[in-house]
C-alpha cells in the first residue's frame, strides 16, 4: 500500500480505528444495536447521516420499520429536551 505523505499511514490507521464490524447471531438485535450506535454518534455530533445497505427485502423491511421507530423516538426525545 503506497502513501502520499509520511503521515498518511498513521492517518489511515487512525481512520480504521474509528470503524468496526458488528458480528452477532441471527435475532440477537443487530439492527437495534446499530441504531443505538447511530443515536450516540448523532447526539455527539460525530455524524449527521448514515447509509444502510442490506441483502434482501426481508432485511430492508426490518430496517425500515426499526428506523421509523427510531426516528420517532429521537424526535420525541428532542421535543422533551427542548421543552
Long-range contacts (C-beta under 8 A, 24 or more apart in sequence): 31-62, 31-63, 31-66, 32-66, 35-66, 35-67, 35-70, 38-70, 39-70, 39-74, 42-74
